Amino acid sequence: MATQTNTTNLKTPLQNLEEWEDFLKERYPEVPEKTGAFNPGKKKEEFRNYEATARPTVREFYRLNHRYQTFDFVQSKKREFLSLDRRKMGIWEAMEFLNTLVDDSDPDTDFSQLEHLLQTAEQIRKDRHPRWFILTGLIHDLGKILCLFGEPQWAVVGDTFPVGCAWSEQIVFHGFFADNPDSREPRYQTRLGVYEEGRGLDQVQISWGHDEYLYQVVKDYLPEEARYMVRYHSFYPAHREGAYTYLMNDGDKAMFKWVRAFNPYDLYTKSHERPNVSELRPFYEELIAEYFPAQLRW
């Protein structure tokens, strides 16, 4: 049996991974799907209120994230991890591996990581979405195994944002970017930075974390809509605040409706009802086999 890892020991100020998600729920209350999932008209002072009331651990998390997520850092992490040579395992095996990441300090739940993934997928299934959508809900957080490869949480979770151009003021704790070395690089501090308007997000470097890592692992096996959900579900400045549309092409703008459709399941599906893993496993193993080979490179 794999050794269980307490997330409080992973070089991070957060008490547990869920602290970041709890902050997101306060910052982005659930909205009806029909209204769209972002509010570009939010007043700046209202946005800053979430910063003022954030827990000290969350503030420290964002301070580290905004200090160290530089353009060069993102490139270095891609070189380090995207050779995908750490291990080979199937999707269910990866879920069990993630399950060794235990939030012993989380006072709100004793659910395992695997159970949280199943909760998300089961709610999507209940709402009768396509099978690929259900599968995306099941796997979307598997990139958090980066924590088990020794990465600090600020380089695994957190709201993602482009690097190599000016940071949108819609990014929470924007003031912490003053400590980022890229703030002293003029080429990175214009609206477009090193990019061209409308070229598309595939040409843009996004801050490093579990989204991009998992996308690179699974991109050859999923439909485009699912790939966008995986790659950009933490890109809150874009899909909840409407920022960075000038970097998107028409394809990005069309696909982001799927990212917005997925977001409520990502944040709001935790419940007190524990899923029956043994009962659900046959369905999900069949679903996994429909899209993925027996083993993938991680």
N, C-alpha and C positions, 0 to 999 in steps of 0.2 A: 504494500500500500504506500502511496506517495506521502511524503511528509507534509502535514498541513502548515500553511504559512499564515501568520497573523499579519494583516495589512498595516498594523501600527508600527511594524519594524522595517518598513520598506522606504526608509530615507524620505519621509514625507511628513508634513505637519497635519494632514487630515487624520482624524481618528479612524475613519473608514471611507471606502470609496463612495458610499451612499451619501456622505455629507455634501459632496459636490452636487449630486442629483437633487437632494433636498433643497439646496440653494436655488437650483434652476426652477423648481416648482414654485418657490416664492416669487421668483423674478418673472416667470412666465406662467401665470395661472392658466388652467385648461380653458380652451376656447372651443365653441362648436366648430366642427369641421367645415361647415358651409360658409363660415365667415372668412375663411382663409386663416393661415397660421402665423401671420406676422402683423406687426403694428408699427409701420414706419412713422406714424404721427405721434408716437410717444414723446412727451416732453423730456428734455435732458435732465431737469431737476427731479422728475419722477423716477427716471432711470437710476439716478445716483442714490435715491433713497435705499435701494437694495444693497448698495455698498455700505451705507452707514449702519445698517442693522445686521450685517453679516457676522457670523461667528469669527473670532480671532483666527481660528484654524483655517477657515475658508479664505480670509484675507491673506494669510501667509502663503497658502497654496497659490493664489493668484499672483502674489508678489514674485514668487519663484518662477511660475510659469511665464509671466510677462518679462521677467529679467533674462531668462535663458533661452527662450524660443526665438533664436535669431535665424537669419537666412542660412548662415554657415552651419548652424546646429542641425537644421533640418536636413541639409545635404549629408552631413556626417552620419546621422541616424539612418538615412536611407542606404548609405553604403554599408553600415554595420548590420542592418537587419534584413534588407530586401534581397540578399542572396538566398534567403530562405533555406539556410543550411543548418539550423539548430536541431531539428528533429523531423521525423516523418510520423504522421498520425492521421487518423480519420476524424471526421467531424465529431462523432459521439465521444471518441477518445479525447479530443481537445476539450469538449465540455467537461469531461471527468477531470482532466488536468486543471482546467480553470476552477473546478470545484475544490481543489486543494488551497485556493486562496480564500481564507476564512476571515470574516470580519467579527472576531470575538468581542470587540468593544462596541459593536452596534447595539444600542439598547432597544431598538424598535422591532427587530426581527431576528429569528434564529434560522431563517431559510438559507439554504445553500445557494451558491451562484447558479448551479444547474436548475434549481427550482425556480429562480427568478427568470431564467431564460424560457423555461416552459410556461410560466405564467404569461409572459408576453406573447408567445406563440399561440397559446390556447385562446387568448382574447381575440387575436386576429382570426383564428379559425372559427371562433364563435360568431364573428361578424361576417363570415362567409366570403372572405377575400380569397384570391387565387392561391394555389399551392405554393408558388414561388414567394408570395408575400408572407405566408405562414413560415416558410423556411427562413426567410430573412429575419423575421422576429426571433426565431430560435437561435440564430448564429450571430446576431449583430454586435454583441459585446465580446465575442471570443478573442478579439484583439487585446483584451485586458490581460491575456497571458503574458504580455510584455512585463508586467509586474513580477511574474515568476521567473523571468529571464534577468531580473535584477534592476529593471528600470524604476526610477522614482515615480510616484503617482503624477507629479506635474508634467511628466513626459509621456503619460499614458492616457489620462482623462483630462477634462477641461474643455471649455468652449474653444473650438478651433477658429483660425483666422489666417488670411494670407500673410506671408512674410515676403520682404523684397519690395514693399510699397508702403505708403502711409497707412497707419492703423486707423480704422474707422472709430469715431467717437461712440459708436453704438456698442463697442466691445466693453464689457464690464471691467471696472477697475482700470480704466484707460490710463490714469495717472501713473500707474506702475511701469508703463513703458518708458518713462524717463530714465530708468536704470538699464534699459536694454542697449547694448552697444550699437545696434542698428539705428538708434535715434541720433547718432553722431555721424551717420553715413548719408550725405545729401542724396545719393542716387536711390536710396530706399525711402526717402521722405517726401516724395511727390505722390500725387493721387494715383498715377499708374506705376510709378517706380520702374522696375525693369521689364514691365509687361506692356502689351499693346491693347488698346481698348477693343473689347468684343472678341478677343481671340479665343476665349473659352477657358473654363476652370482647369481643364486637363493640362493647360500650359502654365498654370499658376502653382507655386509652391505654398502648401498649406502647413500650418504648424503641426509638428510631429505628435502622433498619438495613436490610440487603438483603432481609429477609423481607417486611416491610410494603411496601416499595417495589415489589417484584415482584408481590406480591399485588394491589396496586392496578392494575398494568399488565395482568394476565391474568385478573382475577376474573370477567369477563363471559363467559369462554370455557370454563371448566373445571367439572367436577362438584364438588359440595360437599366430598367427601373430599379431592380434590386441592387445593382452596383452603385447607383446614386444613393440609395438609402444607406448602404453600408459606409460609403466614403464620406458622406456629408451630414450624417445625422447629428453630429456635434457642432456643425457650422451654424450656430445660433445667430450670429450677426447677420447672416444671409437669410436663412429660412424663417427666422422669427422677427428680425428687425428690418429686412429689406435692403441691407447694405451690400455693397460690392456688385451690384447688377451690371456696372460698366465693365467688369472683367468677364462677364458671362457672354456666351453666344446664344443663339436662339434655341439650340438643343438643350443647353443648361437650363434656360428659363422654363422650357417645357417639362423637363425632368424634375424640376424642383417641386412640382405639385405632388410628386410621389414622396419626396422627402418630408413635405409638410403633412401628407396623409399618414406617414409612419410615426411622426413625432409624438402624437398622443399615446400611442402604444408603448413608446420608449420610456416615457416619463410617468404615465398614470395608470399602469396596469397592476402594480403591486397590491395584493390583498392579503387577508389573514387566512385565506383558504389554501391549504398546502396541496400542490398537485401530486397525484399518485404517479411517481416516476416509473415504477415497474409496469403499471397499466398503460401508460402513454408511450413507453419506449418502442413497442413494435410499430406503431403508426409513424413515429418520427424517424426510426431507422429506415423504414421503407421510403419515406419522403427524402431523406438524405441521399439514399442510393439512387433515387431518380435523377439527381443533379450532380452528385459528386462521385469521384472514384473512391476506392477503399482507403487510400492514403493520399494526403497532400503534404507538400513541403511547407514547413513553418520556420 
